């Protein structure tokens, strides 16, 4: 039985992954900042008699992370799988992006995974096996206006993961990046949105909102992401990146665009902007005409 630590399991992808992997025979330590929010997960695990333990872990607190790692190793002797899922989101033009939110994004989305990875790697390396799965985003591959800080934190975890994968390959350690598009998740309920109707950046704010308005209507179920995580852990031909859900097709299409053409999208009038998204990124975001 492989021992798996997952962060951010109170809702969404983390919760779905915890249950899915426990059903597949993993001993799952499902961590979250506030374990009072773990009742639904506990109930689901108990109903199916799953080997799952709810743990306290705050990815913005070094002591909390290290203490959780120590408790699991004391109980199990090892951690075979680390899934860095916990994260934050927010949106604002960069000129007015609140610094505290900007820093908080990097603490949760980048530094948390880095610190946890450093904590579990010695054991994995000594045993000659292990797996680290990092949750990134479609916006870890495409920088979207009005979400610069979030995109930057996810671009950072992409680069970190790609370098890490090369470093640990000789030791039998698997690294994978999961890149969800818009996913059915509570993250949107907890996302600070700074929408100012008087802002000179209002068009970028509106277009960013349109992306999510369309995406939420066809959001990928968290269970689909859980299945993708399991695939990344068990595939005999593992990949580094797994893009899943609404907007995933835009990643390859963006790579075919020049940087200059992509930047120019920001200066287009709405009709031309939405048409360019169709042609270049295969995204249909134009609002329906009012009747």
N, C-alpha and C positions, 0 to 999 in steps of 0.2 A: 504494500500500500504506500503510494507516494504522498508525502506531506506537502501541502500547498497552502501558502499564505496569499490572501487576496486583500487588497485595500479598497475602501469605499464600497462596502457591501450592504449599506442600509437600504438602498433602492437600486433600481435601474440595472445597468450592465453588471455591476459587481454582485448584486443579489442574485441575478439570474445565473451568473457564472458559478457562484458558490454552490447553488443547488445542483446545477448541471454536472459539475465535476464531482460533487459528492455522490450523485447517482451513478457516476462512472467508476466509483471505487476509490477516489482520492480521500485522504484524511484532510479535511478543509478547515483551516483557521480563517474565519471570515471576520475581518477587522473593520472597525469604524471608529470615528472620533467619539461618538456618544452612543454607548451600548444600549441606552434606553430606547433607541430607535431600531433595535434589533429584534423586537417581538415577532414581527411577521416572518422574519427569516428563521428564528427559533421554532416557531409554530410549524412552518413548512418542513423544516428538517425533522422535527419530532413526528409529524404525521407520516413521514416516509421512513422513519427510523434510520436517518442518514448520520454518518459520522462527521459531524460538523460542530465546531466550537466558535462561539462569538467572542472576539477579542477586542480590547481597547487599543487603538492606534491612531495617532494624529500625525498626518504626514507633514505638518508644519512645525512639529516639535521633535527635535533630535532625541531627547530623553525618552519620550513616548515610544518612538520607533525602536530604539535600542532595547528598551525594557520588554517590548512585545517579542522581539526576536529572541531575547534571552529566555523568556518564559516558554516559548515553543521549543527551543533547543533543549531546555531542561526537561521538558515532557517527552519529546520525541527523539532527541539526539541529532536531529538534522532538519533542514528545509530543502526539499527537492525542487519545488516550483515556487517562484515569486511572480505574482501578477500585480503590476502597478496600475491600478485602475482609478484610484481616487484623484479628483481634480476639481478645479474651479473654472468658471467662465465669466466673462463680462464683455461689454461692448461700449465703445466711446471713440470719438475722434482722438487721435494721438495728442493733438495740441492741448486738449483739456482732460486727458486721461488721468484720473486720480492716482497719485503715486502709490498710495497704500494698496489700492486694488492691483496695480501693476506688479508690485513686489509680492503680494499675496499669491498671484497667479504663478509666479516663478517658484515660490516656496512649495506650493502644492503640486504643480504640474511638472517641475523639473527637479528641484533640490530634493523633494521627498523620494522620488524614484532613484536618484543618484545615491542618497544615503542608504536606502534599503538594499540597493544592489551591492554597494560596498560591504554591507554587513553580512550578506549571504554568500558572496563569492568565495571567500577562503574555504568554506566547507564544501561547496560544490566543486571547486578546483581540486581539493584533496581527494574527493571521492571519484573524480573523473566523470561526473555527470551532473545534469541539472538543467533547468529551463527558466528563462526570464522573459516574461511577456509584458511589453509596455503599451499602454493604451494611448495612442496619439489621436489623430483626427484627419478628416479630409482637409481641414485648415492647417494641418501640419505639412501639407504639400502645396496648397494654394493660399497665398496671402490675400485675405479678403478685406476690403476697405471697412473701416469702423470697428475692426477687431484686431488691431495691430499687436496688442500685448498678448492676447490669447494665441494668435498665430505664432508670435515669436516664441512663446513657451513651448508650443507643440513642434515647431521647426527645431528647437533646441533638443527636445527629447528624441526626435528622428535622428539627428546627427549623433547624439550620444549613443543611441542604440546601434547605429550602423558601425561606429567605431568599436563599441563593445563587442559586437558579434565577431569582428575580425580578431580581436584580442583573445577571446575565450574559445574560439573554435578548436584550437589544439587540445583543449582540456575536456572536450566532449560536452560542452555546455551550449544549449540551444537558445538563441535570442530571436524573438519575433516582435514585429510592430503591428498592432491592430489599428486600422484607420477608419473609424466609423464615419459615415455621413450623418445625416440627421437621424437620431435614434430616439425612440420613445423612452424618455428619462425624466427624472425630477430635476435634472440640472437646470432646465429652463425656469423652473419655479424659484431657483436660488441665484439666478443670474442678474446682477445689477445692469440695468439698461439706462444709459444717460441720453435721453431723447429730448432735444431742445428745439422747438419749432422755430425759434429765432436764430438758430445757429447757421453760419455760412456753410456748414457741413451737412445741412439737412438732407440733400440728395443722397449722400453716402449712407446716412443713417436709415433713410427710407428704403433704399435698395437692400441694405443688410437685413432689415426687418422683413422685406419681401422674400428673401431667400429662406428664412425660417418659417414664415407663414405658409409658404408652399411646402417646404420640407416636412413640417409637423403633420400635415394632412396625410402624408405617405410615409411617415417615420418607420424606420426598421424596428421590429420588436427586439427588446433586449435579449430575448431567448436566441434570436438568430446570431447575435454577437457572441453569446455563450457557446454556441455550436462552433463558431469560427475559432474561438480561443481553444476549444478542445481539439479542433483540427490542427491548429498550429503546434499543439503539444504532442500530437500522436502521429502526424503524417510521416510516412516513410520518405517522402520527398518534400521536406519542409521549405517554406519560403521565408524571406526576411519580412516582407510586407503583405498584409491582407487588407485590402480596401473593400468595405461592405456598406451597402445602403445608398440612400438618396444622395446623388451628387458624385458618387464614386467614379462614374465614367468620365467626369471632368478632369481627373488627375492626368490621364494619358493625353487628353485633348489639350490641356494647358501646356504640356511638354512640347506640343507641336506648334504652339504660338511663340512668336518672338516676345521678349520681355517688353519691347517698345509697344507692340500691339496690345499686350495685356494692360500696360499702364494707361494706354490711350482710352481704354474703356471708361475710365473715370471722368473723362471730359466730354463724353457723348451725351446728347439729349436722350431722354427716356426711350423713345421709339427705337432709335438707333442702338442704344445700349442693350435693350432686350433682344433685338434682332442679332446683335453681335454675340450675345450669350448663346442663342440658338445655334448659330453657325460655327462658332469656335469651341464652345464648351458643352454643347448638347444639353443645355439647361433651359427649361421653359419657365420663366418667372414673371412674364408680363401679366399685369392685372387684367381681368376681363373688362371690356368696355362697359361703361355705365349706360343703362337704358332708361 
